[in-house]
Amino acid sequence: MIAARKSQPESEGTSIEGAIKKARGHLLELQRPDGHWEGELFVDATLCCDYIIYMHWSGQVDEILQEKCAAHIRSRQLPES
C-alpha cells in the first residue's frame, strides 16, 4: 500500500515562487536599456597558468603579460600554500 503524501505547507510553495520572483527582478535590474546583459568575466588561476605555459611553448613570451598572469595566480593562492 502506498502512503499518502502530506500536502506541502503553503510557506514552502511560496518560498520557491518568491525566490523565482526575486531572481527575475535581479536579472531585470542588471539588464541594460538596449536589452543586453553585461557581467564581469572571472578568470581563475588555471587559465593564467596555461597561458604562461603556452607563451613559453610557442616561444613568444610577453614579459608584461606574463607578470600580470603571475600576479593573478599569486593573488588567488591560499595563505597556507
N, C-alpha and C positions, 0 to 999 in steps of 0.2 A: 504494500500500500504506500502511495506517495504522500509525504507530509504536505500539508497546506502551507503555502508561502505566507509569511507575515507581510502585511502591507507596509510599505516604506513610510516612515514618519514624514510629514509634509516638509519639515526643515531640511531633510536630506535632498528631496526633489528640488526644492527652491535653491539650495546651495549650488547645485550644478548649473541651473539656469542663471543664477546670479554671477557665477564665475564666467559663464559664456558672455553675458552682457558686459561684464567688466573688461574682459579681454577684447571684445569687439570695440568697446568705447576707447580703449587704449590704442588699438591699431588705427582707429579713425582719427585720433588726436595726432598720431605720428604721420599721417598721410599728408603729402604736400598738396597745395591748391590745384596743381595740374593732374593730380591723381596718382602719382608715383610715391613709393616709399623709399627712404634713404636711411641706411643703417651703417654702423661702424663695422669695418672689416677687422675681424680678430685674427691675428696671425700667431700661432703657437710656436714654440721653440723648435719643433721638428722641422717646419718648413725652412726656417733660417739655417738650421744645421745642414739640411740637404742642399740649400743654395750655396753655402760656403764650399761644401764638397764639390758641387758641380763647377763652381768657378775654378777650383784647383784642377779638376779633371780636364776641363776644357782649355786650361792654360790662359784664361782671361780673367785674372783676379783684379777686381776693382777694390783697392785698399780701403777707400772711404765706405763703400757699401759693406765690405767685409766687417769693418769695425762697428758699423751700425747694427749688423746682424749679431755680432758677438755681444754687443751691449744689451741687445734684446734678450739673448739667451741668458746672460748673467742676471738680468732683471727678473726672469722667470724662475731662477734657481732657488730651491728651498734653502733656508738657513743652515740646515744640518748637512747639506751636500758639499 
